[in-house]
Amino acid sequence: MNIKLTMIVLSIVIVMPLLSGCWTVAAAGAGAYGGYQMKKEGYTLQNPVTKEEKKTTK
């Protein structure tokens, strides 16, 4: 029984850091995709976020 508990705890200790890194990469990818789509729609990624307007020349 003690060996089984040790194996479970060891598995959790090994798997948790791997999953946390994966979630970080997934969140960064989602943020990058959102920024790309905003830029495609004409928004600038500055503070504050504003939509670019077409400049007219006279």
C-alpha positions in Angstrom: 0.0 0.0 0.0 2.8 2.4 0.8 4.5 1.8 -2.6 1.2 2.6 -4.4 0.8 5.9 -2.5 4.4 6.8 -3.2 3.9 6.2 -7.0 0.8 8.3 -7.1 2.4 11.2 -5.3 5.5 10.9 -7.5 3.3 10.9 -10.6 1.5 14.1 -9.5 4.8 15.8 -8.7 6.2 15.0 -12.2 3.1 15.8 -14.2 2.1 19.2 -12.6 5.1 21.2 -13.8 4.6 19.8 -17.3 0.9 20.8 -17.4 1.6 24.3 -16.1 4.1 25.0 -18.8 1.6 23.7 -21.4 -1.1 26.1 -20.1 1.3 29.0 -20.3 2.1 28.3 -23.9 -1.5 27.9 -24.8 -2.5 31.2 -23.1 0.3 33.0 -24.9 -0.8 31.6 -28.2 -4.4 32.7 -27.6 -3.2 36.2 -26.7 -1.1 36.4 -29.8 -3.9 35.3 -32.0 -6.3 37.8 -30.5 -3.8 40.6 -31.1 -3.3 39.5 -34.7 -7.0 39.5 -35.3 -7.4 43.0 -33.7 -4.6 44.3 -35.9 -6.3 42.8 -38.9 -9.5 44.7 -38.0 -7.7 48.0 -37.8 -7.0 48.3 -34.1 -3.7 49.4 -32.7 -2.1 47.6 -29.8 -1.1 50.7 -27.8 -2.5 52.1 -24.6 -5.3 53.0 -25.0 -6.5 50.6 -27.7 -7.9 52.6 -30.5 -9.1 51.9 -34.0 -7.0 53.3 -36.8 -8.8 55.7 -39.1 -8.0 56.1 -42.7 -6.0 59.3 -43.2 -7.2 61.6 -46.0 -4.8 63.8 -47.9 -5.8 67.2 -49.1 
